[in-house]
Amino acid sequence: MPLPLQETKKARAEVYYGEEICREKTVSLLTEMGLPNWLLPSFEGIKEFGYVNDTGFVWLKQKQKSEHKIDEVEGKIVIYDAEITGYVEPKRIKKLTGVKAKELFIWITLSEIRVSILIMHSFRIGIRVSSEVKGDTVADI
């Protein structure tokens, strides 16, 4: 489980509360960064969203852990913890916490998501293994 957000990060952030505004801000940030908006949870039960513009640090808090099937990535099943954190930059989320994807029968913690110019998505896990998914299934980029 991730450590609680540091108060110094939270103090410099834009913080939003409530499902509707959190959904809008999440989609807006992903779009601005050139990332597909289906990367993060289905937005049901989101209670807090925060973003530190200077560093790119972002977090999302849900009422509870959730599981989601991502049809855009060959039906991958992803689990989102109640708290998700990471650093966003154009076409990339790094130092990601709180997201796991099922590969065969194993749950793998994702640490980075990157979208390349050729619309290929790269998902990196902590042990220096990566998985790439062709982007022809993605309409949001």
N, C-alpha and C positions, 0 to 999 in steps of 0.2 A: 504494500500500500504506500502511495506517495506521502512524503512528509507534508505537513500543513504548509500552505503558502506563506512565504516570509512576508512579514508586515511591511518591510521596506519596498518590496516589489509591488505589493498591493497599494501602497500609498501613492505611487507614481502612475498608477494605471487608470485606464477608463474602465469602470466596473458597472455592469448592468445586471438587473435582477428581474426575473419573470420570464416565462416561456416565450412570449411573442417578441419582445425586444431582443432577447438573447438569440433567438432564431435569426432575426434580421441582421444583427451585428455579426454573427458567425458566418452566414452566407455572404455578407458584404466583404468581410475580411478574406475569406477563401477566394472569392471572385477577384478582389483587388490583387491578391498574390498569385493569381493564375493557377489556382488549385481547384479541382472539381468539388462541388458542394456536397457530394455524397460521402466524402471522406470521414466526416464526423457523424455522430449519432443522428437518429431520425428526429431529433428535437422534441420528443415527448418527454416531459419531466425535467427539462433543463431549468435550473433555478438561478444560476449565476454564470456570467461570462465576463472575463477580464482580459485586457490587452495593454501591454506597456509598449508604446510606440518607439521609444528610444532603443530598446533591446530586441523587440520582436517577441518577448515572452507573452504567452497566451495560456489561459486556463478556462476550463469549462466544468461546471459542477452540475451533476444530475441528482435527482432524488434517490436513485438507486442504480446499481450496475445494470447494463442492458446488453442484449445480444441482437445483432442485426445481420441479415443476409444482404450482401452487396451484389446485386445482379450485374452491375457494370463491370465487375471483376470476376467473371466466371462463377458467380454464385458463392463467392467466399463468405464464410461466416466469421464475423468479427465480434469480439466482446469489448465493450467500453466500460471501464471502471466508473465508479461514482465521481471520480475526479480525474480529469485528463489535463496534462500540461505539455508544453513544448515551446519551441522557438520557431516562428514563421519568418520566412523570407521569400522573395519571388520564386515560385515553383518548387518550394521545399519546406518541409517541417522537420526540424532536427531536435535531438534530445527529447524525443517523444516519450511520455509515460502514460500508462493507463489504457493501452490499446493492445489487444492480442488477436491474432488471426489463426485460424485452424488450417494446417497444412497436413493433408492425409489424416492421421489420427492424433497429431501433436498440436498443442496450443503453443504458439510462438509469440513472444513479446516483440512488438515493433518498436524500433528506436528512431527510425527516419523514414520519411516518405518524400520522394522526389519525382517531379514530372520533367522529362527531357523535352527538347524541341521537337523530336520526332513522335511526340505523344506516346511515350512508353513510361509506365509508372514503375518506379523502383521502390521496393519496400525493404528496409534494412533492419536486421535484428542485431542484438547486442554481441553476438559471437562472430561478427564479420562474415555473415552469410547474407546474400541478398536474393531477392526474387523479383523478376521483372514480368510485367503484364503488358501485352500489346494494347495500345490505346484505341484500336479501331472499335472497341466496345464503348468508348466514352464519347458522349455528345456534348459534355459541358465545357470542354476546353477549346 
